[in-house]
Amino acid sequence: MKQAIVAISVTLICVTVVCGIGGISQVYADKRQVPIYCVDRQDGYVAISFDAAWGADKTRRIMDVCDEYGVKATFFLVGFWIDKYPEMVAEISNRGFEIGTHSSTHPQMSKLSADKCREELSVSSKKIFDITGKPVRLFRPPFGDYNNQLLTTASSLGLYTIQWSVDSLDWKGLSAREIAERVQKANSGDIILCHNNSDHIVEALPLIFEAAKLKNLKFLTIGELIYTENYYVDNSGKQILRKDNSALDNA
């Protein structure tokens, strides 16, 4: 009897759904998890953020300029910065700006164990909550360094991991005009990275905000810019709103 041998090739699409506190639901394709670098939206909204690890003398002036232009920014704070400047943390929150964690000690977190990552995030988030009374929802990895373990740990704590799509490079000593020229390429859905104590950031902000007005761009906090449910993050880091409930969208 002639037998037909049928070879069946099954391609397994690996999809990891990570669910955490506060309704986080992220889908990652091909096993590689990716944080949010930007958001797929065409309504002219962007977000500007300031990482704070060393120094605070420019922070109040940054908030003053933001207030002058009606901009609410997001500040990512390191735990030891919070310890040194608790009154500034309170002022950032009281003036309506958003606060996320930038870790507790600013380590390279891809080299830490899952328990150490959890400690870095939990300790720093609690410090922020104890001062502001507001739960922390956002996390930016130090040095932009991450791996799957870190993203999974952050998500399990209810944190959205945030990178950036427009880098001001303000920490490199660029002039205010050079910083603004880098940032003016921002488009709808972009997340802008700045630092609270860079040399010329205060002088650069009016140039950044005036250029944004010319492009009809408006500012939201990152928490307002991102989607918090029914989304996926593609391989480039763009967060995209899901058009259906399929878990196998091609990211």
N, C-alpha and C positions, 0 to 999 in steps of 0.2 A: 504494500500500500504506500502510495506516494504521500509523503508528509510535507506539508508546507510549514516552513519555519519563519515565523513573523518576528522580526526584531522591532521591538517598540522602544523608541527613544523618548524618554520623558525629561523634559526640561523643567526643572524646579525653579520657580521664581521665588526667591527668598525675600519675604517682606516681614519686617519687624514692626509691630505696633507697640509703641511705648505709651502707657497711660500713667498719669501721675495725679497728684492732688490738684484740685481746681480745674479739672476738665481737660488737661493737656492730652491731646491725642495726635501723635505724629507718626507718619508712615515713611519708612526709609526703604529704598530699593537696593538690591545687589549687596546687602549686608553692611554697606558703608553708610553710617549715620552722618548727617550734615547739619550744622547749626543754621540759624536764620541769618543770612547776609543782607537780604533785601526782601521786599514784598512786591508781589505782582498786583499793582493797582495803578489805575490810569487817571486818578482824580486830582493829581497835583500835590499830594501830601508827601512830605519827607520827614525824617527825624534827625535831630542832632544830639550827640551824646558826648559826655566828658568823663574820661577815666581819671580817678583821683587816688593816687598812691603816695605822692610826696608833695608837701607844701600845700598851703591854703590861702595865701595872701591875695590871689587873683579871683578867688571863687565868688566873693560877694560882688565884685565888679562884673564878672561874667553874668551873674543873675540880674544885675541892674540893666545891662545892655539887652539881655533877653526880654526883660519886662518892658523896656522902652519900645521894643518891636513886637510885643505881644506873643513872644515865643516861649513855650514851655518845653524845656529840654529834659534829658535823662542823664543822671549822674550815676556812674558805677564806682562804688566805694570799696576800698580794701579795709580789712578789719583793723589793722594797726593805724590806719588813717582815722578811722572812726574813733578809736581809743584816744588819739591825740587831739581830735577836733570835734568832740561831741556837740558843742554848741553850734558848729557850722552844719553838722548833720541835721540838727533840729531846724535851723533856719532854711536849709534847702527844702525840707519837707513842708514847713509852715508857709513858704512862699509859693507852694503849688508845683514844685518840680518833682519829677519822679526819681526814685532811688532804686538801683539794683545792686547786687553784690558783685564784686570783682575779686572774690576769694577772701580768705582771712589773712594769709601771709604772702600772697603773690608768688606762689611757686610755679614750676612747670608741671601742671597737673596731670599731663599724660604719663608722667613717670611715677605717679602716686598709686597706691592701692585704692580699691573702691572705698574702703573704710576711711582712709585719709581724705579722699575727695569729699565724702559725705561730711566729715568733720569740718573741712575748709568751708563748705557751703552752709552747713547748719549753724556753725559758730558765728560767721559773719552776718548771716540773715537774722539771727537772734539779736545781735548787737543793734542792727538797724531797727528792728521791731521794738526793742526796749526803749529806744529814743523817740521813735516816731509814732508808735502804735499802729503802724501799717504793715501788713504782710508783704514780703518781698516776692516778686514774681519773675524777675529777670536776672540773668547771670551772664557776665562776659568773662571768658577765660583769660587769665593773664597771658600776655604775649600772643594771644589768638591761638594758643596751642590746645589741642583737644584730641580725644580718641573716642571710640564707641563707649568704653566704660564710663568716661566722664559724662557724656551726653545722657546715657541711661541713668546714671546716678542723679544728675541734675533734674531730669524729668521725673524721677521717682519722688523728688522733694517738691514737685510742683513748679519747677523753674523752667522758663523758656531760655535756651542758650542763644545768645545774640552776638554776632560778629559785626561786620561793617562792609559796605560796598564802596564807600568813598573815604579815602584816608587823607586827612589834612597834612600829615607828616609834620605837624606843628612842633613836635618834640625835637626835631632836627635843627632848630634854630632858624627856620625860614622867616622871612619878613612877613608882615601882615598882608601885603599884596600877594606874595607868593602863596601863602596859605589860602587866601581867598580865591586865587586863580585855580588852585587844585580843587577846592570845594564847589566852585561854580559849575562844574560838570555834572553835578547831582541832578537827577531826574526823578520823576514820580516813583515813590516806593523805596528810594534809597535811604540807607542809614549812614550817617556821617560820623566819623571818629575824630574827636579832638581830646585834648587833655587840659585839666583845670589849671595847670601851673606852667604851661609852655610860655616861652619868652614873649610872643607877640599875639597871643590869642585874643586878648581884650581888644586890641586895635583892629584885629582881623574881623571880629564879629559884625560890626556895622557894614563892612564891605560884603560879607557873606550874605547878610540879610537883605541888603539893597539889591544885590545880584539875583537873589531868589525872587524878590518881588517882580523884577523885570521878566522873569521866566514864569510868572504866575504860580510859583510854588508856595505852599503853606506848610507850617510846621505842626506836627503832633509829637507827643511823647512816644517812645517806642512801644509802650504798652497799648497805646491807642492805635498805632500804625499797624501792628501785626494782627493776624487772625488768631483767635484763641480756640477755635474748634473747626472741625470739618475742613481740614487743609492737609497738604503734604509739602515737603521741601524737596525740590529737585536736586540733581547732582551738582548744580552750580551754587546751591544755597539760596535759591529764590523760593520764598514761601508762596504757595499758590492755593487759592480757594478751590475746594473740590466742587465740581458741578454735579456729581452724584455721590452715592455712598460706596462705590466700588473700592475695595482695598487694594486693587491691582492696577490702579492708574499708572501709566508709564511716566515715572518721575523724570 
